[in-house]
Amino acid sequence: ENVQRLASASSSFLYNYGTMPPEVEADISGHWDLDCPYTSMGAPKYRVGMSVLRQDVGYAVRCPEDLRREERQWWAPSLNVPTTRETWTFTIYFDKRLFVQQESMFNLIVVGIVCLSLTFVSLFFSSDANHLVLTP
């Protein structure tokens, strides 16, 4: 409710992206209990978070590393200034599996069209070459 009021009262249209869905707002305000440890430059790191993915996907993932590199994209605020006491960084990971799947299908269609085009061009070229060489 406070988020809705703040979003509607904001006079800056540059940063106003609309309202947040109520179910996502409830998830974000709840307990973040997903622990994803990982290693970065040889040092153990810890990631605590949650998933707000509401779509049906082929397989559920627990941590961002469970996705392929092309299937995830991360974002962090540019004004994150770590201090000596604080080493927390707020990072958002986007799951791009549906987009990657559509892009892959499009690329397969393009490869098929190119193969068919090259096949027809080679057939025409072969026919013309045979016609010019055999019957000059």
C-alpha positions in Angstrom: 0.0 0.0 0.0 2.8 2.4 0.8 4.6 1.5 -2.4 1.4 2.1 -4.4 0.9 5.5 -2.8 4.6 6.5 -3.4 4.4 5.4 -7.0 1.3 7.3 -7.7 2.4 10.4 -5.9 5.8 10.6 -7.7 6.1 13.6 -9.9 9.1 12.3 -11.8 8.0 10.5 -14.9 11.5 9.4 -15.7 11.6 6.8 -12.9 7.9 6.0 -12.6 7.4 2.6 -14.3 4.0 2.0 -12.9 2.8 -0.1 -10.0 4.1 -3.5 -8.8 1.8 -6.5 -9.0 0.4 -7.3 -5.6 1.6 -10.9 -5.5 5.2 -9.8 -6.3 5.0 -7.1 -3.7 3.8 -9.7 -1.2 6.7 -12.0 -2.1 9.3 -9.2 -1.9 8.1 -8.1 1.5 8.2 -11.7 2.8 11.0 -13.8 4.1 14.0 -14.2 1.7 15.1 -17.8 2.5 16.9 -18.9 -0.7 20.6 -19.4 -0.1 22.9 -19.7 -3.1 26.6 -19.9 -2.2 29.1 -19.5 -5.0 32.8 -18.9 -5.6 34.1 -15.7 -7.1 37.9 -15.3 -7.8 38.6 -18.2 -5.4 36.7 -16.6 -2.5 33.4 -18.1 -1.2 30.5 -15.7 -1.6 26.9 -15.9 -0.4 23.8 -14.9 -2.1 20.4 -14.7 -0.4 17.3 -14.1 -2.4 14.0 -15.2 -3.8 12.3 -15.8 -7.1 9.3 -13.8 -8.4 8.9 -15.8 -11.5 5.2 -16.4 -12.1 5.3 -18.0 -15.6 5.3 -21.7 -16.3 8.8 -22.8 -17.3 10.2 -26.1 -18.3 12.3 -26.5 -15.2 12.5 -24.7 -12.0 15.9 -23.2 -11.0 17.0 -22.5 -7.5 20.0 -20.3 -8.2 21.2 -18.1 -11.1 24.1 -20.5 -11.8 21.5 -23.2 -12.6 20.8 -21.3 -15.8 23.0 -21.1 -18.8 24.9 -17.9 -19.2 22.7 -16.8 -22.1 19.6 -17.5 -20.1 20.3 -15.1 -17.3 21.1 -11.4 -17.1 22.1 -9.5 -14.0 21.7 -5.9 -13.0 23.1 -3.9 -10.2 22.6 -0.3 -9.3 25.5 2.0 -10.5 25.5 3.9 -7.2 26.4 0.8 -5.1 29.3 2.0 -3.1 30.7 -0.7 -0.8 32.2 0.5 2.5 34.7 -1.3 4.6 31.9 -2.5 7.0 29.4 -3.4 4.4 29.9 -5.9 1.6 26.3 -6.4 0.5 25.4 -5.6 -3.0 21.8 -5.5 -4.3 21.7 -7.4 -7.6 18.7 -8.5 -9.7 18.9 -11.6 -12.0 16.5 -11.8 -14.9 15.5 -15.2 -16.3 15.5 -15.0 -20.1 14.7 -18.6 -20.9 11.6 -17.8 -22.9 13.4 -15.2 -25.0 16.4 -17.5 -25.6 14.0 -20.2 -26.8 12.3 -17.9 -29.2 15.6 -16.6 -30.5 16.9 -20.2 -31.0 13.8 -21.1 -33.0 14.2 -18.0 -35.2 17.9 -18.8 -35.8 17.0 -22.4 -36.8 14.4 -21.0 -39.3 17.0 -18.7 -40.8 19.5 -21.5 -41.1 16.9 -23.6 -42.9 16.0 -20.9 -45.3 19.7 -20.2 -46.1 20.3 -24.0 -46.7 17.3 -24.2 -49.0 18.4 -21.0 -50.9 22.0 -22.4 -51.3 20.6 -25.7 -52.5 18.4 -24.1 -55.2 21.2 -21.8 -56.3 23.6 -24.7 -56.7 21.0 -26.6 -58.7 20.5 -23.7 -61.1 24.2 -23.1 -61.4 24.9 -26.8 -62.0 22.1 -26.9 -64.7 23.4 -23.8 -66.4 27.0 -25.1 -66.3 26.0 -28.4 -67.8 24.0 -26.7 -70.5 26.9 -24.4 -71.4 29.6 -27.1 -71.3 27.7 -30.0 -72.9 25.9 -28.0 -75.6 28.0 -24.9 -76.5 
